[in-house]
Amino acid sequence: MIEKVIRGVLRFRSSLTSSQQALFAHVADKVQPSCIFITCMDSRVFPSNIAAIEPGDSFIVRNAGNMVPHSKLIYDRWTPAEAAALELACVRNQVNSVFVCGHSDCKAMVGLHALGGSAPEESSFVLDWIHRFGSATYTKWEKMMHSDKSPLLQFNENGLKFEAIIDNKLLAQDQLSQINTLQQLLHINSYNFMKEKIDTKDVKLYSLWFDIKNATCFIFNRREKLFVPI
């Protein structure tokens, strides 16, 4: 793998155009990102490809399952990197857009589904992460699966409120992934420093979902209550 990485670095250097070199020179001295992407660490999902993001455009946070730990789950002086990144972007750098991007065939959501709402029996950092910070997602999905009434999922916490309809033709892990992408908006809003900016509309929250097989990106439309293709 190291050979492939070195070849890639050399190819990058040799193929740099004058406009690209000028862009790097510009952002080296002056950079003002306009958004922050919180997305999965999956090797198939790159914001730079999905949204044509260039150097200097965006802060990017990646983890297993594009999750933001809810503020109520923070204890002692433990500070999750995701909360620190949100403060750095939205408070200290005045970023006004937060994108949470999930995707199809998410292995974190496969794991969440396999756990079935229960804590992992084995000692595992990743399974503990998925269970602890994905349990609210699983609870919503389970409620949806057992509901004979309205297909609407309710997202309502700390002043942030919206409804969503999840496509019942999707695989279970993809339904979970879409719900999870929406659930993270509530988690982001659980931090007082973010809620203040969201309430004043200085920061807007968006949910994206990438269908890997079809290379199609969806955005959640609150008015239609659906993920719609861009």
PyMOL commands that set and color helices and strands:
alter all, ss='L'
color gray80, all
select helices_A, chain A and resi 2-15+18-29+47-50+71-73+81-91+107-115+125-145+172-189+192-199
alter helices_A, ss='H'
color red, helices_A
select strands_A, chain A and resi 35-40+58-63+97-103+152-157+160-165+204-211+216-221+226-229
alter strands_A, ss='S'
color yellow, strands_A
deselect
rebuild
show_as cartoon
